[in-house]
C-alpha cells in the first residue's frame, strides 16, 4: 500500500471502526468496535459476540478521523 495511514493517536476500547471497502470483501458487516491489539493485529468485536482480527490497513482511518457532528 502506497498511501500513508493516519492512525488515531488514541483509540479507546469500544470505539466504532469501519472496515475499508477492499478489506474482507466477503464480510457483510462493515462496522465493528475496537477491543485491543493482539500479536500486531487489531482485535474487533460485535455485540453479538463476533470477534475479528485485522491488519491496521484494513480499517478506514480517514472515515474514523473525520470530526463527528453533534446533533
GUBA-642725 format. One line per field, with one value per atom (N, C-alpha, C): residue number from 1; atom name; y negated, x, z negated. Coordinates in pm, 1 decimal. Layout:
% GUBA-642725
nr <- c(NUM:...)
atom <- c(CA:...)
py <- c(Y:...)
px <- c(X:...)
pz <- c(Z:...)
This chain:
% GUBA-642725
nr <- c(1:1:1:2:2:2:3:3:3:4:4:4:5:5:5:6:6:6:7:7:7:8:8:8:9:9:9:10:10:10:11:11:11:12:12:12:13:13:13:14:14:14:15:15:15:16:16:16:17:17:17:18:18:18:19:19:19:20:20:20:21:21:21:22:22:22:23:23:23:24:24:24:25:25:25:26:26:26:27:27:27:28:28:28:29:29:29:30:30:30:31:31:31:32:32:32:33:33:33:34:34:34:35:35:35:36:36:36:37:37:37:38:38:38:39:39:39:40:40:40:41:41:41:42:42:42:43:43:43:44:44:44:45:45:45:46:46:46:47:47:47:48:48:48:49:49:49:50:50:50:51:51:51:52:52:52:53:53:53:54:54:54:55:55:55:56:56:56:57:57:57:58:58:58:59:59:59:60:60:60:61:61:61:62:62:62:63:63:63:64:64:64:65:65:65:66:66:66:67:67:67:68:68:68:69:69:69:70:70:70:71:71:71)
atom <- c(N:CA:C:N:CA:C:N:CA:C:N:CA:C:N:CA:C:N:CA:C:N:CA:C:N:CA:C:N:CA:C:N:CA:C:N:CA:C:N:CA:C:N:CA:C:N:CA:C:N:CA:C:N:CA:C:N:CA:C:N:CA:C:N:CA:C:N:CA:C:N:CA:C:N:CA:C:N:CA:C:N:CA:C:N:CA:C:N:CA:C:N:CA:C:N:CA:C:N:CA:C:N:CA:C:N:CA:C:N:CA:C:N:CA:C:N:CA:C:N:CA:C:N:CA:C:N:CA:C:N:CA:C:N:CA:C:N:CA:C:N:CA:C:N:CA:C:N:CA:C:N:CA:C:N:CA:C:N:CA:C:N:CA:C:N:CA:C:N:CA:C:N:CA:C:N:CA:C:N:CA:C:N:CA:C:N:CA:C:N:CA:C:N:CA:C:N:CA:C:N:CA:C:N:CA:C:N:CA:C:N:CA:C:N:CA:C:N:CA:C:N:CA:C:N:CA:C:N:CA:C:N:CA:C:N:CA:C:N:CA:C:N:CA:C:N:CA:C)
py <- c(117.8:0.0:-123.9:-215.9:-332.2:-451.4:-465.2:-583.5:-566.1:-676.1:-671.2:-657.7:-577.8:-560.6:-666.4:-711.8:-807.9:-737.1:-679.0:-605.7:-705.2:-693.9:-787.0:-775.2:-885.1:-884.5:-800.4:-807.6:-728.7:-670.9:-543.5:-480.4:-402.7:-428.2:-373.7:-245.2:-150.9:-27.0:-58.6:5.3:-17.0:-118.4:-187.4:-285.0:-215.2:-273.1:-217.4:-241.4:-137.3:-147.8:-81.4:-121.0:-67.4:-4.6:114.4:180.7:107.0:101.3:43.5:131.9:74.4:150.0:265.7:248.7:350.7:464.2:441.5:540.3:636.4:761.7:863.6:850.0:854.2:827.7:916.5:1039.0:1131.1:1103.6:1016.8:988.7:877.0:904.4:805.5:699.9:739.6:646.0:559.7:429.9:339.3:259.5:240.1:159.9:249.8:227.7:308.0:216.2:273.0:195.8:245.1:150.4:180.3:246.1:354.1:424.7:422.6:412.9:411.6:450.1:474.9:517.1:647.3:744.4:875.4:925.6:952.3:1002.3:915.0:783.2:690.1:668.6:727.0:709.4:641.9:567.6:507.4:614.0:616.3:709.0:626.8:669.4:600.8:695.4:638.2:721.8:661.2:744.6:703.8:743.1:668.2:701.7:844.0:898.0:1032.9:1140.4:1101.3:1195.5:1231.1:1171.3:1197.5:1125.8:1190.2:1130.7:1140.7:1035.0:1029.0:970.2:1031.0:977.6:930.6:804.1:744.9:667.2:635.4:551.5:404.6:319.9:177.3:116.7:159.3:100.2:147.0:241.0:286.8:192.2:96.4:0.9:-126.6:-183.5:-310.3:-423.8:-454.1:-556.8:-696.3:-720.7:-852.8:-876.4:-775.7:-786.4:-798.7:-723.4:-723.9:-860.4:-928.9:-1056.0:-1177.4:-1156.1:-1269.8:-1324.9:-1457.3:-1515.3:-1469.1:-1437.4:-1393.6:-1517.1:-1514.6:-1625.5:-1590.8:-1675.8:-1655.5:-1715.6:-1646.3:-1698.7:-1800.6)
px <- c(84.0:0.0:88.4:62.2:148.5:107.4:-22.0:-63.6:-34.8:1.0:32.2:-96.0:-88.6:-204.1:-200.9:-317.3:-328.5:-396.0:-315.4:-368.0:-400.4:-517.6:-551.5:-451.3:-420.9:-323.0:-370.7:-498.5:-554.2:-686.8:-699.7:-826.0:-871.7:-990.9:-1043.5:-1120.3:-1110.8:-1184.2:-1333.2:-1394.1:-1535.4:-1560.9:-1455.0:-1469.5:-1514.5:-1612.6:-1659.6:-1555.7:-1526.5:-1438.3:-1507.2:-1467.5:-1528.5:-1420.8:-1450.1:-1356.5:-1352.4:-1234.1:-1221.8:-1297.9:-1342.6:-1416.7:-1336.0:-1203.5:-1116.5:-1086.0:-1110.9:-1077.1:-1193.2:-1161.1:-1261.4:-1386.2:-1366.6:-1473.9:-1596.6:-1576.9:-1689.3:-1771.7:-1721.9:-1790.7:-1892.7:-2016.0:-2122.2:-2119.8:-2079.6:-2074.3:-1949.7:-1966.9:-1853.5:-1816.9:-1910.8:-1883.7:-1860.9:-1748.8:-1708.7:-1669.7:-1636.1:-1586.5:-1446.6:-1361.5:-1222.6:-1215.4:-1136.2:-1121.0:-977.4:-880.1:-740.6:-649.0:-522.2:-423.0:-361.7:-354.6:-301.1:-210.0:-86.0:11.7:17.9:13.2:26.4:-99.8:-209.6:-336.2:-438.2:-527.6:-638.1:-741.8:-791.2:-898.3:-1026.6:-1124.9:-1253.8:-1361.9:-1472.8:-1584.2:-1717.2:-1817.8:-1956.9:-2034.4:-2138.7:-2217.9:-2275.8:-2293.6:-2349.6:-2249.1:-2124.8:-2023.8:-1920.7:-1927.5:-1829.4:-1698.8:-1586.7:-1454.2:-1380.9:-1309.2:-1236.1:-1098.2:-995.7:-859.1:-818.0:-778.1:-744.5:-614.2:-559.1:-439.7:-480.7:-385.7:-413.0:-469.7:-415.4:-458.4:-597.3:-657.9:-793.0:-901.8:-863.0:-958.6:-959.6:-1077.5:-1092.5:-1061.3:-932.9:-891.1:-934.9:-946.9:-994.8:-1135.0:-1219.1:-1355.7:-1351.7:-1263.4:-1251.0:-1208.4:-1121.7:-1065.6:-1150.6:-1261.3:-1348.9:-1409.3:-1421.6:-1486.0:-1631.3:-1674.4:-1813.0:-1902.2:-2015.6:-2110.6:-2215.8:-2224.1:-2321.5:-2455.4:-2563.0:-2697.9:-2739.8)
pz <- c(0.0:0.0:0.0:89.3:105.0:21.0:-5.7:-80.1:-228.3:-293.4:-435.5:-516.0:-618.9:-705.8:-814.5:-851.2:-959.7:-1076.3:-1163.9:-1278.3:-1388.9:-1450.1:-1557.9:-1672.6:-1733.8:-1843.2:-1960.2:-1989.1:-2098.3:-2051.3:-2066.3:-2031.9:-2155.5:-2197.8:-2321.8:-2293.7:-2386.4:-2372.0:-2354.8:-2257.3:-2229.2:-2118.9:-2072.7:-1965.2:-1837.4:-1769.7:-1642.7:-1534.6:-1458.1:-1342.9:-1224.4:-1106.4:-984.4:-897.2:-845.8:-755.1:-622.3:-562.1:-428.0:-330.0:-222.2:-121.2:-65.1:-55.6:2.2:-96.2:-224.4:-327.6:-351.1:-365.6:-399.8:-313.2:-182.3:-86.8:-104.5:-151.4:-167.8:-293.4:-378.8:-504.7:-485.0:-522.1:-505.3:-615.6:-734.6:-847.4:-831.4:-820.5:-797.5:-922.8:-1014.1:-1133.0:-1253.9:-1320.7:-1435.8:-1549.6:-1662.6:-1776.5:-1811.9:-1846.0:-1880.7:-2017.8:-2027.1:-2153.7:-2205.0:-2114.9:-2157.8:-2044.2:-2079.4:-1981.4:-2033.2:-1944.3:-1981.5:-1870.0:-1902.4:-1805.2:-1679.4:-1698.5:-1587.6:-1505.7:-1546.6:-1474.4:-1564.4:-1500.7:-1575.2:-1603.3:-1724.2:-1760.5:-1766.9:-1687.6:-1680.7:-1727.5:-1774.9:-1818.4:-1779.6:-1782.0:-1761.1:-1886.3:-1921.6:-2039.7:-2035.6:-1915.5:-1901.8:-1943.5:-1971.7:-2015.0:-1909.6:-1792.0:-1687.3:-1718.0:-1686.1:-1702.9:-1570.2:-1535.2:-1409.2:-1436.1:-1378.5:-1388.3:-1249.3:-1240.0:-1110.6:-1119.5:-1004.5:-995.5:-1012.9:-1049.4:-1065.3:-937.2:-822.2:-695.1:-651.5:-723.0:-690.4:-741.8:-825.0:-882.1:-798.7:-781.2:-709.1:-806.5:-822.0:-918.8:-876.1:-746.2:-701.4:-755.1:-745.3:-798.5:-950.6:-1013.3:-1159.2:-1211.4:-1138.1:-1184.5:-1149.8:-1077.4:-1045.7:-1173.7:-1182.8:-1300.9:-1308.5:-1428.2:-1448.7:-1462.0:-1396.2:-1403.3:-1508.3:-1607.5:-1715.7:-1675.3:-1707.3:-1677.5:-1780.5)
